[in-house]
Structures are given as C-alpha cells and as structure tokens.
Amino acid sequence: MFIYLRRFAATLLCTTAMLSTTYAADITLSFAHEAPETAIKGQSANKFAELVNKYTNGTVTVQVFPSGQLIPTKDEIRAVARGQVDIIAPYTRLNTQADAEDRATGK
C-alpha cells in the first residue's frame, strides 16, 4: 500500500508543480481523513502537506483536516467525487461498502 501511496504522492506533486508553474497561481488543496493528528495516518498527512509545500516552493498548500472535521468518514469517497474535498485517506473497508451501496442503488 505504501508503494501506491508514494506513487500517488509523486504523481500529485509533479502534476501540481506543472500546474503551478503554468498558471503561476497559488493552489490550496484540502486533505480530509478520520484519524487524529497523533495517529500514524495523521502524522503522514501532515508530513505530506509539509513536503508538498516544500517541493512546490509554497505555491501549493495542503490544508489537513483530521478526525473527520471536514467530511464524515463514511462520506469521504463521495465527497471527492463531488469536488467537496481534494484528497482523502479513507479506511479500506469503506471502499468496499461504498461500492456495495452503489451497486444496490444502481449508481
């Protein structure tokens, strides 16, 4: 899982770096997760935000919203699809639950 997270982070950093140099405008991304800041996921999210800021020379900022402050845990996946939040780190079991609900409702 960490390999995929690293690849995703690298892709996101490259994309945002290219966009920020093309448009020369500051970008703020929202990162929502359910874990407290002291948990590994919370610390990882904060480190990610720090590295994005560092590698984009401050043109891209990631605001981290821990402990379900921005979006309830069960709604994170749909919130990304709706554009309410930019980045999430959901529980893996929620992916299966959302897929099952979508199949049941025909979405």
C-alpha positions in Angstrom: 0.0 0.0 0.0 2.8 2.4 0.8 4.2 1.9 -2.7 0.9 3.0 -4.2 0.8 6.0 -1.8 4.3 7.0 -2.8 3.5 6.8 -6.5 0.3 8.7 -6.0 2.1 11.4 -4.0 4.8 11.6 -6.6 2.2 12.0 -9.4 0.3 14.6 -7.4 3.4 16.6 -6.7 4.5 16.5 -10.3 1.1 17.5 -11.6 0.6 20.3 -9.1 4.2 21.5 -9.8 3.5 21.7 -13.5 0.1 23.4 -12.9 1.6 25.9 -10.5 4.3 26.9 -12.9 1.9 27.1 -15.9 -0.7 29.3 -14.1 1.6 30.9 -11.5 -1.2 31.0 -9.0 -1.3 29.6 -5.5 -3.2 26.4 -5.1 -4.8 25.2 -1.8 -5.9 21.6 -1.6 -8.0 20.1 1.2 -7.0 16.7 2.7 -9.6 15.0 4.9 -9.1 11.9 7.0 -10.7 10.3 10.0 -7.6 9.7 12.2 -6.4 12.0 15.0 -3.3 14.1 14.3 -1.3 11.9 16.7 -2.0 8.7 14.8 0.3 7.4 12.0 -2.2 8.5 9.3 -2.5 11.9 10.9 1.3 12.3 11.1 1.7 11.1 7.5 -0.9 13.6 6.2 0.9 16.4 8.0 4.2 15.3 6.5 2.7 15.1 3.1 1.4 18.6 3.4 4.8 19.8 4.6 6.6 18.1 1.6 4.1 19.5 -0.9 4.7 23.0 0.4 8.5 22.4 0.3 8.7 20.9 -3.2 6.4 23.4 -4.8 8.1 26.4 -3.2 4.9 27.3 -1.3 2.8 27.6 -4.4 0.7 24.6 -3.4 -0.6 24.3 0.1 -2.4 21.3 1.6 -4.8 22.0 4.4 -5.2 18.9 6.6 -8.5 18.2 8.3 -8.0 15.3 10.8 -10.6 13.5 12.8 -13.4 13.8 10.3 -13.5 17.6 10.8 -14.4 18.4 7.2 -16.3 15.3 6.0 -17.7 12.4 8.0 -15.7 9.2 7.4 -18.5 7.4 5.6 -18.9 10.2 3.1 -15.2 10.9 2.2 -15.2 8.9 -1.1 -18.4 10.6 -2.4 -17.1 14.0 -1.2 -14.1 13.6 -3.5 -16.3 12.7 -6.4 -18.4 15.8 -5.8 -15.4 18.0 -5.5 -16.0 18.9 -1.9 -12.6 17.8 -0.8 -9.4 17.2 -2.9 -7.6 14.4 -1.1 -8.7 11.7 1.3 -7.2 8.8 3.1 -10.2 6.5 3.8 -10.4 3.2 5.6 -10.1 0.4 3.0 -13.3 -1.3 4.2 -15.2 1.9 3.3 -14.3 1.5 -0.4 -16.0 -1.9 -0.4 -19.0 -0.5 1.5 -19.4 2.4 -1.0 -19.1 0.1 -3.9 -21.8 -2.2 -2.5 -24.1 0.7 -1.8 -23.7 2.0 -5.3 -24.4 -1.4 -6.8 -27.5 -1.8 -4.6 -28.9 1.7 -5.7 -27.8 1.3 -9.3 -25.4 4.3 -9.3 
